[in-house]
Amino acid sequence: MGALTAVEYLSNYMDKKLINEFEMLLGKDRVLSETEELLCYSYDATSKDFMPDAVVFPLNAEEISKIVKLCLKYNTPVVGRGSGSGFSGGSLPLKGGVVVSFTKMNRILELDEENMFVTVEPGIINGDLKYYLSEKGYFYPPDPASYEFSTIGGNVAECSGGPAAVKYGVTKDYIAALEVITGEGEIIDTGSKTVKNVSGYNLTQLFTGSEGTLGLFSKITLKILSKPEANSLILVSFDDINNGFNAAISLLKLRNRPSMLEFMDKSSIESVKGYFKSDIIKIDGNFLFIVESDGSREEVDKSIGEYEKILKEFSPIFLFVSGKDEDKKVIMDARKAISPSLRKYGDLKINNDIAVPINKIPGMLSFLEETSRKYDIPIINFGHFGDGNIHVNIMLDKNNAEMVRKGETAKYDILKKTVELGGSLSGEHGIGLEKKEFMKLKYGDYYMNVLKNIKKAFDPQNIINPGKIF
Amino acid sequence: MKEKDATYLNCVHCGKCLPVCPSYSIGLNEFFSPRGRVRLVLTDNADKLPLRASKVAESMSACLLCGRCVKICPNDVKIDELVIDEKIKLNELAGRAFSIDKIALKALKNKRKVLLKSALKIANIPFVEKLAGRYAPQPEGKSFIQNKDLIFIADIAGKNAGGKNIFTAGYFGGCVFNNIYPQISSDTVTSLTKNGIEVFVPKMQGCCGLPFISSGDVESFRELALNNARAFKDKNLDYIVTSCASCSYSINKLYPLYFDANDEGYAEVRQFSEKLLNIWSFFKELEKKGVKIKTGKLKKEIEAVFHIPCHLSNTEGFKPSSASENLIGEAGFIADKITGLKLKPLKYNYCCGNGGMFNITHYDLSREITKRKFEEIKEASPQEILTSCSGCIFSLKDQKGILKKNERLAVSHLINVYAESLKESKE
């Protein structure tokens, strides 16, 4: 290696000084700056990686505020990170800088049983919160597939959703208030523990799904529900896609909507078929879905009876109902088997989480089939029927450059079609780094400028998670 | 490492392994996480960045080899094997960087010359200062195996109860149950003979090798593996049984990984590895073979928790068929046979924090994990703690500073309770 240039020298010097200041502020054990340690904070669940210059572990809002102010002084980017399990690069330090790990801020601050709200620190794991509430008879519905390891802070930043969305909505439907540290290091409180709240712009909702680009959260107040007493599942499959589609639509029209409506198309059925063996359920057909009903035992039994009757009108080839925990586990295991079963198709996965209006699902699925044939690459689809959210997995061979190129083109075609059908580029993962260049498919310059100006209002120096979304 | 074994290439860094990792749970720092370790190995092997061996070693040595991340990984990344391989590599590079407790290990290996009792003392000398206030297990009685092979004849009543077949089983004690808690060995043997099993205990057997391989000393590990395999060879045994979960992890899982087809002793070690069962799987297997496993009764009822050792895995295809099996896995089958034993659930089934050498090299971290374990134990408020692994017993007995003196709980092996219950039953 040659001698350092003056700029490099200056930057190294600044880094060291900044790290010194962090250590003074937080103590040495809450600052990481050695290469080997930083390496462990250079990735998330995407295939991209960027090295941070430091990792810090704050314990409260005041510390975060001081961290941001130090970063302002040194003009260094600052990026929040929960479990680093995101699918869009939201927690990656694209331009280096400081990663703020929230893992040590993982307490439950208050359970307000009278008003039915819970206030937590952002680093708490979604599943831990769910478990805590469930023991006390409460329920926090948003359930991204990563709920057992992703943090609430990350869930709020990306506005995560999951199977429960069909009946209960997504993260944004449960956020009552946020304490946020802006790009100027100011601490603001955005909401209140009331369902009704019209006082100025709704910043709570603006921060939710902002992908960590407007500020860092330090406190999150969530609405909670009473825990449903029971649930039962149905697994049903159809040979005729239209029959399957119409059957699912009929269930959504009911007042007692399913609490889950997950579907697998032909491609994912084929993928799981050879991978997952079961004595009690059959994975077959061209359109399969898993339906859940929850509520009181009585309500559940009534709903399941009703669903069954409706589904049978659409000539299913297989229908299995169970309220028993061990059967339910087998059914959900079939759904969970999709992801690992994909590996046989390739070692590089381009994972898109598009969302289309529900009535456009069949159209989108046949377009995906066509695209797969056109480029001769496997595209495996499954998703959440109730909100039109389809996980489109383009499976590629990492070492086959021609194939990877075709995969990228296929991704472009698919996102373009999504926008044409009136859909959204990302249902629950966010734009981050992964879909940045596709924003123009949907939005014009004026719109993009409005977004940029909003960011500027909170973060004039552009140090909070720069380079994401736009 | 063979390229085909490079399972780290399958890691998609999803983060699923973070919450299950005991070493991550303490500092919540990803440098000490399964995913972090995979990235360090990957980067090191690809020579992407200049990494310092000593710093990489810091992360690897804090791995307890509990295998929880391996179980939960959706892409089958064998993180425990990666860590071991990396330790071996670092060990070779740095000249035994990991064997900080070399003397103890040496004493274990030559157990015929030095009793483990004195070995513990010797081993502690270089660490006298560090060890101040630490818990050191006290040997309880004389070693189970002295200086000759032992043979235990099947109980006649058991024979009758068992029907026509009499099975023979070899007993692999492991260092701790042989030297420190010999009662566990004798209770295991009694439980077997009372069920009509003839038991053979070769004196040639030694340490299972886990402390060596987890310190990156593959040479000694292989030596011990071969010695153990040969000790049980040619004895015409139907089965080989161990009541220590970590020994079974080492023998069942790790032995085959470090013997290639053209290595000396390959066939013997493989055969030994395949034949060995942990005690709970063995009882299930006996029942399958038509042996009616005896039931027992305790004089005084006890309410206990069973700490499931990380290294205790159920045999493939195991499906719980009783409430106790649901609670604690295959061990529940024996718990069901003991009238008067009431099992209480543990909420999370956390790791005990022992991790073998981890407890010696990272005592403070180990204690932090043990503390967390005791939170869930306290919540269950049992009269006694049961388990079935030597390492777990060490850490669970180390209650000073965690439980008040008058709150201390007895720790035993479930086999102790079973043997006790058989004593009481008259048949």
Interface residues (C-beta under 8 A of the other chain):
Chain A: L32 E34 T35 E36 E37 L39 C40 Y41 S42 Y43 D44 A45 S47 F57 S83 G84 S85 S101 T103 K104 N106 G123 I125 G127 D128 S146 E148 F149 S150 S339 P340 R343 D347 K349
Chain B: L9 N10 V12 H13 C14 G15 K16 L18 P19 L28 N29 E30 F31 S33 R35 G36 R39 L40 T43 L49 P50 L51 R52 K55 V56 E58 S59 P74 N75 D76
